[in-house]
Amino acid sequence: MIVHELPRQAGRSDSDDQFVAEALRCQSRYGHFWTRSVISPLERLRRPGLFLVDDTRQEIGAFKIRGASVAVNEANSASPDGVGGVCAASSGSFGMGIASTSHRLGLECTIFMPANASEKKKQRIRSFGAVVDDTEPTYEAAKQKARGYAAQRDGRRFIDGVGWEVFKGNATLAAEVVDSGALTRSRSAVIVPLGIGSLAIPMSLFLRGSGFESDVFVVEPLTHCKFLADLDGEIRPSYADTIADGAAVRAIPDLARGLLGGIARAVLALTEEEIVRAMRRLWESERIQSEGAGALALGAFLARPELFDDYEQVWMVVTGRNIASSQFQALIEAPKAFDLH
């Protein structure tokens, strides 16, 4: 694992208070689109103050239903006659969230995905009646195509995976952490996967705005350590296939990049072996079938537990379970002999 620490960040601001209020409004208005996360002490590592936030039990198997459902609903309600349909770019879970919400609202939906995205995720998106376009080679190219598609069609709204409506929805996960009553006022560490920043940013803003001293640690697969590379010019991502395909993007969008520099305490990059080790531990000790990206937070703690010695509490978010059962079983049974294809 590679670690790059950032300076400690400033305290709360008035804008944080407004963000918390908006997130709570979205939780109240749209909370029926998702289920509550399962929050529990992680006792088998024999260190006090460890907590798992398991958001894999959503209908779509991932936390992204939160931001997706808020963004689609807000876009639809902002238009007097509703929108004619929506489109988005996604490597998987966000697209499922957009497709699922669109299906419930009776909206047409097209999801643009990179060609190498998981077939399981493509099939799930299609199961909601959405059209999948997987003709582009990367997430970034798929996003550009989605924007063009929306621009050429009246009434079709592009839903960006990095935007304030998505942030408000995803912040409801932090709201549930606060509601649990287990988070103390002493400084805690919160470890989250980093794909495009759609969870790390709202988690940090909500906790800070709620008056908690929480340092956010973001975790990337080493193959796609785009944030780490931005901070350290000597590091070059390989962009090879990764088991953490949900975090396999080549660049952080501009909005997220600017905000991450002001909220992250450190960025950590994991090897494939470290990711699989975390997946195996989640299954053996908690019976959580996590996808690779979903296990990044625990993987960071397992790789370097001493990084968190100064914190009374360490919170690790498990974000998704969208992995084929056959692939998952092969990884669990033979973690050193996995085939990413």
DAMO-V190865 format. One record per residue. RES is the residue in three letters. SS is DSSP state (a for helix, b for strand, c for the rest). PSI is psi as a letter, one per 30 degrees, with the letter a starting at -180 (NA if undefined). NEAR is the number of other ideal C-beta (glycine too) atoms within 8 Angstrom. Layout:
BEGIN
res:RES ss:SS psi:PSI near:NEAR
res:RES ss:SS psi:PSI near:NEAR
END
This chain:
BEGIN
res:MET ss:c psi:k near:11
res:ILE ss:b psi:k near:9
res:VAL ss:b psi:k near:9
res:HIS ss:b psi:j near:10
res:GLU ss:b psi:k near:5
res:LEU ss:c psi:l near:10
res:PRO ss:c psi:l near:3
res:ARG ss:c psi:k near:4
res:GLN ss:c psi:l near:8
res:ALA ss:c psi:l near:4
res:GLY ss:c psi:a near:4
res:ARG ss:c psi:l near:7
res:SER ss:c psi:l near:7
res:ASP ss:a psi:e near:5
res:SER ss:a psi:f near:6
res:ASP ss:a psi:e near:11
res:ASP ss:a psi:e near:10
res:GLN ss:a psi:e near:8
res:PHE ss:a psi:e near:15
res:VAL ss:a psi:e near:13
res:ALA ss:a psi:e near:8
res:GLU ss:a psi:e near:9
res:ALA ss:a psi:e near:16
res:LEU ss:a psi:e near:9
res:ARG ss:a psi:e near:9
res:CYS ss:a psi:e near:14
res:GLN ss:a psi:e near:10
res:SER ss:a psi:e near:6
res:ARG ss:a psi:e near:7
res:TYR ss:a psi:g near:10
res:GLY ss:a psi:f near:8
res:HIS ss:a psi:f near:4
res:PHE ss:a psi:f near:11
res:TRP ss:c psi:l near:11
res:THR ss:c psi:l near:6
res:ARG ss:c psi:k near:5
res:SER ss:c psi:l near:11
res:VAL ss:b psi:j near:9
res:ILE ss:b psi:k near:11
res:SER ss:b psi:l near:8
res:PRO ss:b psi:k near:7
res:LEU ss:c psi:j near:11
res:GLU ss:c psi:f near:6
res:ARG ss:c psi:f near:5
res:LEU ss:c psi:f near:7
res:ARG ss:c psi:h near:4
res:ARG ss:c psi:k near:6
res:PRO ss:c psi:l near:3
res:GLY ss:c psi:g near:8
res:LEU ss:b psi:k near:13
res:PHE ss:b psi:k near:13
res:LEU ss:b psi:k near:14
res:VAL ss:b psi:j near:14
res:ASP ss:b psi:j near:12
res:ASP ss:c psi:g near:14
res:THR ss:c psi:f near:14
res:ARG ss:c psi:g near:7
res:GLN ss:c psi:l near:11
res:GLU ss:c psi:e near:7
res:ILE ss:c psi:f near:12
res:GLY ss:c psi:g near:10
res:ALA ss:b psi:l near:18
res:PHE ss:c psi:f near:14
res:LYS ss:c psi:f near:16
res:ILE ss:a psi:f near:16
res:ARG ss:a psi:d near:14
res:GLY ss:a psi:e near:18
res:ALA ss:a psi:e near:18
res:SER ss:a psi:e near:15
res:VAL ss:a psi:e near:15
res:ALA ss:a psi:e near:15
res:VAL ss:a psi:e near:15
res:ASN ss:a psi:e near:13
res:GLU ss:a psi:e near:10
res:ALA ss:a psi:e near:13
res:ASN ss:a psi:e near:11
res:SER ss:a psi:f near:7
res:ALA ss:a psi:f near:5
res:SER ss:c psi:k near:9
res:PRO ss:c psi:e near:3
res:ASP ss:c psi:g near:3
res:GLY ss:c psi:l near:8
res:VAL ss:c psi:l near:11
res:GLY ss:c psi:f near:10
res:GLY ss:b psi:l near:13
res:VAL ss:b psi:l near:16
res:CYS ss:b psi:l near:14
res:ALA ss:b psi:l near:15
res:ALA ss:b psi:k near:12
res:SER ss:c psi:k near:16
res:SER ss:c psi:f near:16
res:GLY ss:c psi:d near:14
res:SER ss:a psi:e near:17
res:PHE ss:a psi:e near:14
res:GLY ss:a psi:e near:17
res:MET ss:a psi:e near:20
res:GLY ss:a psi:e near:16
res:ILE ss:a psi:e near:18
res:ALA ss:a psi:e near:14
res:SER ss:a psi:e near:14
res:THR ss:a psi:e near:14
res:SER ss:a psi:e near:17
res:HIS ss:a psi:e near:12
res:ARG ss:a psi:f near:7
res:LEU ss:a psi:f near:9
res:GLY ss:c psi:h near:5
res:LEU ss:c psi:k near:13
res:GLU ss:b psi:k near:8
res:CYS ss:b psi:k near:15
res:THR ss:b psi:k near:13
res:ILE ss:b psi:k near:16
res:PHE ss:b psi:k near:15
res:MET ss:b psi:l near:19
res:PRO ss:b psi:l near:12
res:ALA ss:c psi:e near:8
res:ASN ss:c psi:g near:6
res:ALA ss:c psi:l near:13
res:SER ss:c psi:k near:11
res:GLU ss:a psi:e near:7
res:LYS ss:a psi:e near:9
res:LYS ss:a psi:e near:15
res:LYS ss:a psi:e near:12
res:GLN ss:a psi:e near:8
res:ARG ss:a psi:e near:11
res:ILE ss:a psi:e near:14
res:ARG ss:a psi:f near:10
res:SER ss:a psi:f near:6
res:PHE ss:c psi:g near:12
res:GLY ss:c psi:g near:8
res:ALA ss:c psi:l near:14
res:VAL ss:b psi:k near:7
res:VAL ss:b psi:k near:11
res:ASP ss:b psi:j near:12
res:ASP ss:b psi:h near:11
res:THR ss:b psi:f near:5
res:GLU ss:b psi:k near:13
res:PRO ss:c psi:f near:6
res:THR ss:c psi:l near:8
res:TYR ss:a psi:e near:13
res:GLU ss:a psi:e near:9
res:ALA ss:a psi:e near:10
res:ALA ss:a psi:e near:16
res:LYS ss:a psi:e near:10
res:GLN ss:a psi:e near:9
res:LYS ss:a psi:e near:13
res:ALA ss:a psi:e near:14
res:ARG ss:a psi:e near:9
res:GLY ss:a psi:e near:8
res:TYR ss:a psi:e near:14
res:ALA ss:a psi:e near:11
res:ALA ss:a psi:f near:7
res:GLN ss:c psi:f near:5
res:ARG ss:c psi:j near:9
res:ASP ss:c psi:k near:4
res:GLY ss:c psi:f near:8
res:ARG ss:b psi:k near:13
res:ARG ss:b psi:k near:11
res:PHE ss:b psi:k near:12
res:ILE ss:c psi:j near:14
res:ASP ss:c psi:k near:9
res:GLY ss:c psi:f near:14
res:VAL ss:c psi:j near:10
res:GLY ss:c psi:l near:10
res:TRP ss:a psi:e near:5
res:GLU ss:a psi:e near:11
res:VAL ss:a psi:e near:16
res:PHE ss:a psi:e near:14
res:LYS ss:a psi:e near:16
res:GLY ss:a psi:e near:16
res:ASN ss:a psi:f near:15
res:ALA ss:c psi:f near:16
res:THR ss:a psi:f near:14
res:LEU ss:a psi:e near:16
res:ALA ss:a psi:e near:13
res:ALA ss:a psi:e near:12
res:GLU ss:a psi:e near:12
res:VAL ss:a psi:e near:13
res:VAL ss:a psi:e near:11
res:ASP ss:a psi:f near:6
res:SER ss:c psi:f near:8
res:GLY ss:c psi:f near:4
res:ALA ss:c psi:f near:8
res:LEU ss:c psi:k near:12
res:THR ss:c psi:l near:7
res:ARG ss:c psi:f near:5
res:SER ss:c psi:l near:7
res:ARG ss:c psi:k near:9
res:SER ss:b psi:l near:15
res:ALA ss:b psi:k near:13
res:VAL ss:b psi:j near:14
res:ILE ss:b psi:k near:15
res:VAL ss:b psi:k near:14
res:PRO ss:b psi:l near:16
res:LEU ss:c psi:j near:13
res:GLY ss:c psi:d near:12
res:ILE ss:c psi:g near:9
res:GLY ss:c psi:g near:15
res:SER ss:c psi:f near:16
res:LEU ss:c psi:e near:14
res:ALA ss:a psi:e near:14
res:ILE ss:a psi:e near:13
res:PRO ss:a psi:e near:17
res:MET ss:a psi:e near:16
res:SER ss:a psi:e near:13
res:LEU ss:a psi:e near:14
res:PHE ss:a psi:e near:15
res:LEU ss:a psi:e near:15
res:ARG ss:a psi:e near:13
res:GLY ss:a psi:f near:11
res:SER ss:c psi:g near:9
res:GLY ss:c psi:g near:6
res:PHE ss:c psi:k near:10
res:GLU ss:c psi:j near:7
res:SER ss:b psi:k near:13
res:ASP ss:b psi:k near:12
res:VAL ss:b psi:k near:14
res:PHE ss:b psi:k near:15
res:VAL ss:b psi:k near:16
res:VAL ss:b psi:k near:15
res:GLU ss:b psi:l near:17
res:PRO ss:b psi:k near:17
res:LEU ss:a psi:e near:13
res:THR ss:a psi:f near:13
res:HIS ss:a psi:h near:14
res:CYS ss:c psi:i near:14
res:LYS ss:a psi:e near:12
res:PHE ss:a psi:e near:14
res:LEU ss:a psi:e near:13
res:ALA ss:a psi:e near:11
res:ASP ss:a psi:e near:7
res:LEU ss:a psi:f near:8
res:ASP ss:c psi:j near:7
res:GLY ss:c psi:f near:4
res:GLU ss:c psi:f near:4
res:ILE ss:c psi:k near:10
res:ARG ss:c psi:j near:5
res:PRO ss:c psi:k near:11
res:SER ss:c psi:f near:6
res:TYR ss:c psi:g near:7
res:ALA ss:c psi:l near:5
res:ASP ss:c psi:k near:8
res:THR ss:c psi:k near:14
res:ILE ss:c psi:f near:13
res:ALA ss:c psi:h near:17
res:ASP ss:a psi:f near:15
res:GLY ss:a psi:f near:17
res:ALA ss:a psi:g near:15
res:ALA ss:c psi:i near:14
res:VAL ss:c psi:l near:12
res:ARG ss:c psi:f near:9
res:ALA ss:c psi:k near:6
res:ILE ss:c psi:k near:11
res:PRO ss:c psi:l near:11
res:ASP ss:a psi:e near:5
res:LEU ss:a psi:e near:8
res:ALA ss:a psi:e near:13
res:ARG ss:a psi:e near:12
res:GLY ss:a psi:e near:8
res:LEU ss:a psi:e near:10
res:LEU ss:a psi:e near:15
res:GLY ss:c psi:f near:8
res:GLY ss:c psi:f near:7
res:ILE ss:c psi:f near:12
res:ALA ss:b psi:k near:14
res:ARG ss:b psi:e near:10
res:ALA ss:b psi:l near:12
res:VAL ss:b psi:k near:16
res:LEU ss:b psi:k near:15
res:ALA ss:b psi:k near:12
res:LEU ss:b psi:k near:17
res:THR ss:c psi:l near:7
res:GLU ss:a psi:e near:13
res:GLU ss:a psi:e near:8
res:GLU ss:a psi:e near:12
res:ILE ss:a psi:e near:17
res:VAL ss:a psi:e near:13
res:ARG ss:a psi:e near:11
res:ALA ss:a psi:e near:16
res:MET ss:a psi:e near:17
res:ARG ss:a psi:e near:11
res:ARG ss:a psi:e near:10
res:LEU ss:a psi:e near:14
res:TRP ss:a psi:e near:13
res:GLU ss:a psi:e near:7
res:SER ss:a psi:f near:8
res:GLU ss:a psi:f near:10
res:ARG ss:c psi:h near:5
res:ILE ss:c psi:j near:11
res:GLN ss:c psi:j near:10
res:SER ss:c psi:k near:15
res:GLU ss:c psi:l near:15
res:GLY ss:c psi:e near:17
res:ALA ss:a psi:e near:14
res:GLY ss:a psi:f near:14
res:ALA ss:a psi:g near:15
res:LEU ss:a psi:e near:18
res:ALA ss:a psi:e near:15
res:LEU ss:a psi:e near:14
res:GLY ss:a psi:e near:14
res:ALA ss:a psi:e near:15
res:PHE ss:a psi:e near:14
res:LEU ss:a psi:e near:10
res:ALA ss:a psi:e near:9
res:ARG ss:c psi:i near:9
res:PRO ss:a psi:f near:8
res:GLU ss:a psi:f near:5
res:LEU ss:a psi:f near:9
res:PHE ss:a psi:g near:9
res:ASP ss:c psi:f near:6
res:ASP ss:c psi:g near:4
res:TYR ss:c psi:k near:11
res:GLU ss:c psi:e near:7
res:GLN ss:b psi:k near:12
res:VAL ss:b psi:k near:13
res:TRP ss:b psi:k near:13
res:MET ss:b psi:k near:13
res:VAL ss:b psi:k near:15
res:VAL ss:b psi:j near:16
res:THR ss:c psi:f near:16
res:GLY ss:b psi:l near:16
res:ARG ss:c psi:g near:11
res:ASN ss:c psi:i near:15
res:ILE ss:c psi:k near:12
res:ALA ss:c psi:k near:8
res:SER ss:a psi:e near:7
res:SER ss:a psi:e near:6
res:GLN ss:a psi:e near:8
res:PHE ss:a psi:e near:13
res:GLN ss:a psi:e near:8
res:ALA ss:a psi:e near:10
res:LEU ss:a psi:e near:13
res:ILE ss:a psi:e near:10
res:GLU ss:a psi:e near:6
res:ALA ss:c psi:i near:7
res:PRO ss:c psi:f near:12
res:LYS ss:c psi:g near:5
res:ALA ss:c psi:h near:5
res:PHE ss:c psi:l near:11
res:ASP ss:c psi:j near:5
res:LEU ss:c psi:f near:7
res:HIS ss:c psi:NA near:3
END
